[in-house]
Amino acid sequence: MGCFKVIGYYICEIGDTPKWLQGVSRQILSVSGCIGEQHPRWECFMGGWNRGEAREYQGKLKLDQERYQEFAETANSLFDAGRLDVDCRFLQLSDAVDFYERFCRSVFCHVVSISTTAEYYEVLENELKGSNSYGLMNGANDDSQYLGGDILGWDISGFHSFLCNSLQKILPDIKFNDMGLFAHDFCEVVHFAHQIEGKGEPVEWIPCRVGVYR
């Protein structure tokens, strides 16, 4: 398939699969906020939650008040600099790894890359230009270890996965790995993306490669 161009990097928590998605996998990793959790939560740098919710999140991260303040200030600084996007996507791998090492070691996470081929990268790049996305995309060649495949569609300020719409039900031949990602090579993921075109959310469904760094 040639090289894969990086869309961006996420710190994704590996959590229990939502009950309505049972049968996919026991646990799931996703860059879609509908079915997975990414760090830092967008509320940390865009506002939108109360003090009690912030305290609960601080407890989950197992950070004392001083470290949590540093966590929030770092997230805000990265966002203001255009290095952390509205969907919790880091534009640079070094920022994602540093943030993970400093603040997210107490949560079961991976630092992952999302990438796709040049054809689909261009489609998504054009979509992001009309959205709230800050820094668009990274564009580097993805040299990460392959974790699995996904099909993603951009909707205003973040990605939906094809799983958000339960579109796996119309793809009877798919197999999942233990993180709810396609256990298929990228050519097959492209084929599946064509099969769900026009279904579910009104988005362009983009076949994506998910790679892991940490």
QUIURPE-V598537 format. One record per residue. N is the residue number from 1. RES is the residue in one letter. D_LAST is the distance of its C-alpha to the last C-alpha in Angstrom with 2 decimals. Layout:
[[N | RES | D_LAST] [N | RES | D_LAST]]
//
This chain:
[[1 | M | 24.72] [2 | G | 24.06] [3 | C | 21.20] [4 | F | 19.01] [5 | K | 19.09] [6 | V | 16.23] [7 | I | 17.44] [8 | G | 14.67] [9 | Y | 11.22] [10 | Y | 10.69] [11 | I | 9.09] [12 | C | 10.36] [13 | E | 11.70] [14 | I | 12.52] [15 | G | 16.23] [16 | D | 19.54] [17 | T | 21.02] [18 | P | 24.02] [19 | K | 27.29] [20 | W | 28.65] [21 | L | 25.92] [22 | Q | 26.54] [23 | G | 26.74] [24 | V | 23.60] [25 | S | 21.12] [26 | R | 20.90] [27 | Q | 17.61] [28 | I | 16.26] [29 | L | 13.40] [30 | S | 15.12] [31 | V | 15.36] [32 | S | 18.99] [33 | G | 20.15] [34 | C | 22.85] [35 | I | 20.82] [36 | G | 17.41] [37 | E | 16.25] [38 | Q | 14.23] [39 | H | 13.86] [40 | P | 15.91] [41 | R | 18.72] [42 | W | 21.11] [43 | E | 23.90] [44 | C | 22.44] [45 | F | 23.37] [46 | M | 26.01] [47 | G | 27.92] [48 | G | 29.19] [49 | W | 28.94] [50 | N | 31.18] [51 | R | 30.83] [52 | G | 30.48] [53 | E | 27.52] [54 | A | 25.84] [55 | R | 26.58] [56 | E | 25.16] [57 | Y | 21.84] [58 | Q | 21.91] [59 | G | 22.56] [60 | K | 19.65] [61 | L | 17.29] [62 | K | 19.42] [63 | L | 20.26] [64 | D | 23.81] [65 | Q | 25.96] [66 | E | 25.35] [67 | R | 21.56] [68 | Y | 21.78] [69 | Q | 24.19] [70 | E | 21.84] [71 | F | 19.08] [72 | A | 21.69] [73 | E | 23.11] [74 | T | 19.86] [75 | A | 19.22] [76 | N | 22.87] [77 | S | 22.84] [78 | L | 20.02] [79 | F | 21.89] [80 | D | 25.19] [81 | A | 23.97] [82 | G | 22.91] [83 | R | 19.22] [84 | L | 18.24] [85 | D | 20.11] [86 | V | 22.13] [87 | D | 19.71] [88 | C | 16.80] [89 | R | 15.50] [90 | F | 14.31] [91 | L | 16.25] [92 | Q | 14.29] [93 | L | 10.69] [94 | S | 11.59] [95 | D | 12.78] [96 | A | 9.85] [97 | V | 7.55] [98 | D | 10.81] [99 | F | 11.66] [100 | Y | 8.70] [101 | E | 9.36] [102 | R | 13.02] [103 | F | 13.65] [104 | C | 11.35] [105 | R | 10.50] [106 | S | 13.55] [107 | V | 12.57] [108 | F | 10.81] [109 | C | 8.15] [110 | H | 5.27] [111 | V | 5.02] [112 | V | 7.36] [113 | S | 10.29] [114 | I | 13.79] [115 | S | 16.35] [116 | T | 19.81] [117 | T | 22.73] [118 | A | 25.13] [119 | E | 27.72] [120 | Y | 25.67] [121 | Y | 23.89] [122 | E | 27.42] [123 | V | 28.43] [124 | L | 25.62] [125 | E | 26.20] [126 | N | 29.83] [127 | E | 29.03] [128 | L | 26.85] [129 | K | 29.71] [130 | G | 31.83] [131 | S | 29.39] [132 | N | 28.20] [133 | S | 25.02] [134 | Y | 24.80] [135 | G | 23.11] [136 | L | 23.26] [137 | M | 20.43] [138 | N | 18.49] [139 | G | 20.10] [140 | A | 18.13] [141 | N | 17.67] [142 | D | 14.43] [143 | D | 13.15] [144 | S | 9.87] [145 | Q | 9.92] [146 | Y | 12.15] [147 | L | 11.31] [148 | G | 14.74] [149 | G | 17.34] [150 | D | 18.74] [151 | I | 21.90] [152 | L | 21.81] [153 | G | 24.71] [154 | W | 24.92] [155 | D | 27.35] [156 | I | 28.42] [157 | S | 25.34] [158 | G | 22.52] [159 | F | 21.61] [160 | H | 23.26] [161 | S | 21.97] [162 | F | 24.80] [163 | L | 24.20] [164 | C | 25.42] [165 | N | 28.82] [166 | S | 28.61] [167 | L | 29.17] [168 | Q | 27.76] [169 | K | 31.29] [170 | I | 32.81] [171 | L | 30.46] [172 | P | 31.74] [173 | D | 30.15] [174 | I | 26.46] [175 | K | 24.10] [176 | F | 20.92] [177 | N | 17.98] [178 | D | 16.88] [179 | M | 14.84] [180 | G | 17.88] [181 | L | 16.95] [182 | F | 19.48] [183 | A | 19.65] [184 | H | 21.57] [185 | D | 21.32] [186 | F | 21.53] [187 | C | 25.33] [188 | E | 25.79] [189 | V | 23.66] [190 | V | 26.02] [191 | H | 28.94] [192 | F | 27.85] [193 | A | 27.45] [194 | H | 31.03] [195 | Q | 32.24] [196 | I | 31.18] [197 | E | 32.41] [198 | G | 34.61] [199 | K | 33.54] [200 | G | 32.05] [201 | E | 31.05] [202 | P | 32.94] [203 | V | 29.96] [204 | E | 29.13] [205 | W | 26.81] [206 | I | 24.18] [207 | P | 22.45] [208 | C | 18.75] [209 | R | 15.95] [210 | V | 12.56] [211 | G | 9.72] [212 | V | 6.02] [213 | Y | 3.84] [214 | R | 0.00]]
//
